[in-house]
Amino acid sequence: MSSLAPADRPARLDVGTIGAGRVGAVLTAALARAGHRPRAVAAVSQASRRRAETLLPEAAVLPPDQVGARADLLLLCVPDDVLAELVTGLAAAEAVRPGTLVAHTSGAHGFRVLDPLLAIGALPLALHPVMTFTGTEVDLQRLAGACFGVTAPAELRLAAEALVIEMGAEPVWIDEELRPLYHAALATGANHMVTLVNQAADLLRTAGVEHPSRMLGPLLGAALDNALRFGDAAMTGPIARGDSGTVRAHLDVLVDPSTRSAYVALSRLAAVRALAAGVLPADRAEALLDVLADEGQR
């Protein structure tokens, strides 16, 4: 552990941030805690400006094309589908100095999306925080338990990983060509979980449960913990037992077509995984899969 105060450590950088949303403001604040110096931020919406004032009070609020001129490290914290256009515009305006580290926070992209800036001398990094953000100081504490998906040219790998460690998180290397698969995995887990939880809560309300979260919280918390610990062996319920009659009864009461279709698709996937893991007895799998096949043909 260094005895130097964060701001006195070597290789402290002037930081510029384009996109003071929930992610950009928090990551810049985390870098400030490590002794780096937030110099400029592009914040368009009122919410972003308030966030910048709260978390980055020393940083000047500037237009995007002026932020890079003040930065040794430029963070691009914008939505996935906006990133390429932003990069192209910054490169055309020569708004980034040669030798500037440019890091984006998109999970879907590796460092090659930054090629237009590489052509004018920037040093590209992809640093994707694997967590959800509130845009408040609470996130600074959560970073301590988070991972980042890191992708960069080989010669910049140590620099990229060092920045993540300085923010208190754990760097995990992701190859450039595997970024889409990596991002699909995270979206499958996090985004679909939100949908499933809220769908389950809606069904419970329809069933007369006044406070679904009280019922689902302990159940889903235990299910997530067991899944992460034991994999497919943690599977329980009618699919794991091969209770085809129970599954048929579920389908009879799921009257909304989209809900029923989702139940069938997920049940098929669960049955295949449970069978492969030895959780679903083979002698009960056929009847279960027949029920799901019949429903899928409607």
C-alpha positions as CSV (number, residue, x, y, z in Angstrom):
1,M,0.0,0.0,0.0
2,S,1.5,3.4,-1.0
3,S,2.0,5.9,1.8
4,L,1.5,8.8,-0.7
5,A,-1.7,10.7,-0.8
6,P,-3.7,9.8,-4.0
7,A,-3.0,13.1,-5.7
8,D,0.8,12.7,-5.0
9,R,1.1,9.4,-6.6
10,P,3.1,9.2,-9.9
11,A,1.4,9.2,-13.3
12,R,-1.7,11.1,-12.2
13,L,-3.8,12.1,-15.3
14,D,-6.0,15.0,-16.3
15,V,-9.4,13.4,-17.0
16,G,-12.0,14.5,-19.4
17,T,-15.4,12.8,-19.7
18,I,-17.9,13.0,-22.5
19,G,-21.2,11.8,-21.1
20,A,-21.9,12.7,-17.4
21,G,-24.6,10.0,-17.1
22,R,-24.8,7.6,-14.3
23,V,-21.7,5.7,-15.5
24,G,-19.5,8.6,-16.6
25,A,-19.9,10.8,-13.5
26,V,-19.3,7.9,-11.2
27,L,-16.2,6.5,-12.9
28,T,-14.7,9.9,-13.2
29,A,-15.3,10.4,-9.4
30,A,-13.7,7.0,-8.7
31,L,-10.6,8.1,-10.7
32,A,-10.6,11.4,-8.7
33,R,-10.5,9.3,-5.5
34,A,-7.4,7.6,-6.9
35,G,-5.7,11.0,-7.3
36,H,-6.5,11.7,-11.0
37,R,-7.7,15.2,-11.8
38,P,-11.2,15.7,-13.5
39,R,-10.7,18.7,-15.7
40,A,-13.7,18.8,-18.0
41,V,-17.0,17.1,-18.6
42,A,-19.6,17.3,-21.3
43,A,-23.0,17.2,-19.7
44,V,-26.1,18.1,-21.8
45,S,-29.2,17.3,-19.8
46,Q,-30.2,18.9,-16.5
47,A,-29.8,15.6,-14.7
48,S,-26.2,15.2,-16.1
49,R,-25.3,18.8,-15.1
50,R,-26.6,18.2,-11.6
51,R,-24.6,14.9,-11.4
52,A,-21.5,16.7,-12.6
53,E,-21.9,19.4,-10.0
54,T,-22.4,16.9,-7.2
55,L,-19.7,14.3,-8.1
56,L,-17.2,16.4,-10.2
57,P,-17.4,19.9,-8.7
58,E,-13.9,20.9,-10.0
59,A,-14.5,19.9,-13.6
60,A,-15.5,22.5,-16.2
61,V,-18.6,21.8,-18.1
62,L,-17.8,22.1,-21.8
63,P,-19.0,21.1,-25.2
64,P,-17.9,17.6,-26.2
65,D,-15.4,18.8,-28.8
66,Q,-13.6,20.9,-26.2
67,V,-13.2,18.2,-23.5
68,G,-10.5,16.2,-25.2
69,A,-8.1,19.2,-25.3
70,R,-7.9,19.2,-21.5
71,A,-7.5,15.5,-21.1
72,D,-4.6,12.9,-20.7
73,L,-7.4,10.4,-20.3
74,L,-10.7,10.8,-22.1
75,L,-13.7,8.8,-21.1
76,L,-16.4,8.2,-23.6
77,C,-19.5,7.2,-21.6
78,V,-22.3,7.2,-24.2
79,P,-24.8,4.6,-25.4
80,D,-23.5,1.8,-27.6
81,D,-25.2,2.9,-30.8
82,V,-23.9,6.5,-30.4
83,L,-20.3,5.7,-29.7
84,A,-19.1,5.2,-33.3
85,E,-20.6,8.4,-34.5
86,L,-19.1,10.3,-31.6
87,V,-15.6,8.8,-32.3
88,T,-15.8,9.7,-35.9
89,G,-16.8,13.3,-35.1
90,L,-14.0,13.8,-32.6
91,A,-11.5,12.4,-35.0
92,A,-12.7,14.7,-37.9
93,A,-12.4,17.7,-35.6
94,E,-9.0,16.6,-34.3
95,A,-10.5,17.2,-30.8
96,V,-8.2,14.7,-29.1
97,R,-4.4,15.2,-28.7
98,P,-1.9,12.6,-29.8
99,G,-0.9,10.4,-26.9
100,T,-4.3,10.7,-25.1
101,L,-5.6,7.6,-23.5
102,V,-9.2,7.2,-24.8
103,A,-11.4,4.7,-23.0
104,H,-15.0,3.9,-23.7
105,T,-17.4,2.1,-21.4
106,S,-19.5,0.2,-23.9
107,G,-19.9,-3.5,-23.3
108,A,-20.8,-4.2,-26.9
109,H,-17.6,-2.8,-28.4
110,G,-13.9,-3.6,-28.1
111,F,-11.2,-1.0,-28.8
112,R,-11.4,-1.2,-32.6
113,V,-14.4,1.2,-32.6
114,L,-11.9,3.8,-31.6
115,D,-9.8,3.3,-34.8
116,P,-10.6,6.8,-36.1
117,L,-9.0,8.3,-33.0
118,L,-6.1,5.8,-33.2
119,A,-5.4,7.3,-36.6
120,I,-4.7,10.7,-35.0
121,G,-2.5,9.3,-32.3
122,A,-4.9,8.4,-29.5
123,L,-4.4,5.3,-27.3
124,P,-7.5,3.1,-27.3
125,L,-9.0,1.2,-24.3
126,A,-12.4,-0.5,-23.7
127,L,-13.3,-0.5,-20.0
128,H,-16.8,-1.8,-19.4
129,P,-18.0,-1.8,-15.7
130,V,-20.1,-4.9,-15.1
131,M,-22.7,-3.4,-12.7
132,T,-25.7,-1.2,-12.8
133,F,-25.4,2.4,-11.7
134,T,-27.6,4.9,-9.8
135,G,-25.3,7.9,-10.6
136,T,-24.7,8.6,-6.9
137,E,-21.9,8.1,-4.4
138,V,-23.5,4.7,-3.6
139,D,-21.9,3.4,-6.8
140,L,-18.4,4.3,-5.6
141,Q,-18.8,1.7,-2.8
142,R,-20.3,-0.9,-5.2
143,L,-17.3,-0.6,-7.5
144,A,-15.2,-2.3,-4.9
145,G,-17.0,-5.6,-5.6
146,A,-17.4,-5.1,-9.4
147,C,-15.5,-6.4,-12.4
148,F,-14.7,-4.6,-15.6
149,G,-14.5,-6.2,-19.1
150,V,-11.1,-4.9,-20.4
151,T,-10.0,-4.9,-24.0
152,A,-7.0,-3.0,-25.4
153,P,-4.0,-3.4,-27.7
154,A,-1.4,-5.7,-26.0
155,E,0.9,-2.8,-25.3
156,L,-1.8,-1.0,-23.4
157,R,-3.2,-3.9,-21.4
158,L,-1.3,-3.1,-18.2
159,A,-2.4,0.5,-18.4
160,A,-6.0,-0.4,-18.9
161,E,-6.0,-2.9,-16.0
162,A,-4.2,-0.5,-13.7
163,L,-6.9,2.1,-14.2
164,V,-9.6,-0.4,-13.3
165,I,-7.7,-1.5,-10.2
166,E,-7.3,2.2,-9.2
167,M,-11.1,2.5,-9.3
168,G,-11.3,-0.4,-6.8
169,A,-12.6,-3.0,-9.2
170,E,-11.2,-6.2,-10.8
171,P,-10.1,-6.2,-14.5
172,V,-11.1,-9.2,-16.6
173,W,-9.6,-9.5,-20.0
174,I,-12.0,-10.0,-23.0
175,D,-10.6,-10.6,-26.4
176,E,-11.7,-8.1,-29.1
177,E,-13.6,-10.7,-31.2
178,L,-15.4,-12.0,-28.2
179,R,-16.9,-8.7,-27.0
180,P,-20.3,-9.3,-28.6
181,L,-20.6,-12.7,-27.0
182,Y,-19.4,-11.3,-23.6
183,H,-22.0,-8.6,-23.8
184,A,-24.8,-11.0,-24.9
185,A,-24.0,-13.0,-21.8
186,L,-24.3,-10.1,-19.5
187,A,-27.6,-8.9,-21.1
188,T,-29.0,-12.4,-20.8
189,G,-28.3,-12.4,-17.1
190,A,-29.0,-8.9,-16.0
191,N,-31.6,-7.5,-18.4
192,H,-33.6,-10.7,-18.7
193,M,-33.5,-11.2,-15.0
194,V,-35.2,-7.8,-14.5
195,T,-37.9,-8.8,-17.0
196,L,-38.4,-12.2,-15.3
197,V,-38.6,-10.8,-11.8
198,N,-41.2,-8.2,-12.8
199,Q,-43.2,-10.7,-14.8
200,A,-43.3,-13.0,-11.8
201,A,-44.4,-10.0,-9.6
202,D,-47.2,-9.2,-12.0
203,L,-48.5,-12.8,-11.9
204,L,-48.4,-12.8,-8.1
205,R,-50.4,-9.6,-8.0
206,T,-53.0,-11.2,-10.3
207,A,-53.0,-14.1,-7.9
208,G,-53.9,-11.8,-5.0
209,V,-50.4,-11.3,-3.5
210,E,-50.3,-7.7,-2.2
211,H,-46.6,-7.4,-1.8
212,P,-44.8,-9.6,-4.3
213,S,-41.4,-8.4,-3.4
214,R,-41.7,-9.8,0.1
215,M,-42.3,-13.2,-1.3
216,L,-39.9,-13.0,-4.2
217,G,-36.9,-11.4,-2.4
218,P,-35.8,-14.4,-0.3
219,L,-36.7,-16.9,-3.0
220,L,-34.9,-15.2,-5.8
221,G,-31.9,-14.3,-3.6
222,A,-31.4,-17.9,-2.6
223,A,-32.0,-19.1,-6.2
224,L,-29.3,-16.7,-7.6
225,D,-26.8,-17.6,-4.9
226,N,-27.4,-21.3,-5.5
227,A,-27.1,-20.9,-9.2
228,L,-23.8,-19.1,-9.0
229,R,-22.5,-21.7,-6.5
230,F,-23.8,-24.9,-8.0
231,G,-24.7,-24.2,-11.6
232,D,-27.5,-26.3,-13.2
233,A,-27.4,-28.7,-10.1
234,A,-29.2,-25.9,-8.2
235,M,-32.3,-26.2,-10.4
236,T,-35.5,-27.0,-8.5
237,G,-39.3,-27.0,-9.2
238,P,-41.5,-28.8,-11.7
239,I,-39.1,-28.8,-14.6
240,A,-36.3,-30.3,-12.5
241,R,-38.7,-33.0,-11.2
242,G,-40.3,-33.7,-14.5
243,D,-43.8,-32.8,-13.2
244,S,-45.5,-32.6,-16.6
245,G,-49.0,-32.3,-15.1
246,T,-48.0,-29.2,-13.1
247,V,-46.4,-27.6,-16.1
248,R,-49.6,-28.3,-18.1
249,A,-51.6,-26.6,-15.3
250,H,-49.3,-23.6,-15.5
251,L,-49.9,-23.3,-19.2
252,D,-53.6,-23.5,-18.7
253,V,-53.7,-20.4,-16.5
254,L,-51.1,-18.3,-18.4
255,V,-53.7,-16.7,-20.7
256,D,-51.5,-13.9,-22.1
257,P,-49.9,-15.3,-25.3
258,S,-46.5,-13.6,-24.8
259,T,-46.2,-14.7,-21.2
260,R,-47.1,-18.3,-22.2
261,S,-44.6,-18.3,-25.1
262,A,-41.9,-17.1,-22.8
263,Y,-42.8,-19.7,-20.2
264,V,-42.6,-22.5,-22.9
265,A,-39.2,-21.3,-24.3
266,L,-37.6,-20.9,-20.9
267,S,-39.0,-24.3,-19.7
268,R,-37.6,-26.0,-22.8
269,L,-34.2,-24.5,-22.2
270,A,-34.4,-25.4,-18.5
271,A,-35.4,-29.0,-19.3
272,V,-32.6,-29.5,-21.7
273,R,-30.0,-28.2,-19.2
274,A,-31.5,-30.1,-16.3
275,L,-31.5,-33.3,-18.3
276,A,-27.9,-32.8,-19.4
277,A,-26.9,-32.1,-15.8
278,G,-28.6,-35.2,-14.5
279,V,-31.1,-33.2,-12.5
280,L,-34.2,-34.1,-14.6
281,P,-34.8,-37.9,-14.5
282,A,-34.6,-39.2,-18.0
283,D,-37.7,-41.4,-17.6
284,R,-39.8,-38.2,-16.8
285,A,-38.2,-35.9,-19.4
286,E,-40.2,-37.3,-22.4
287,A,-43.7,-36.5,-21.0
288,L,-42.5,-33.0,-19.9
289,L,-41.0,-32.2,-23.3
290,D,-44.1,-33.5,-25.0
291,V,-46.3,-31.1,-23.1
292,L,-44.0,-28.2,-24.0
293,A,-43.8,-29.3,-27.7
294,D,-47.7,-29.4,-27.9
295,E,-47.9,-25.9,-26.5
296,G,-45.2,-24.6,-28.8
297,Q,-47.2,-25.9,-31.8
298,R,-50.3,-23.9,-31.0
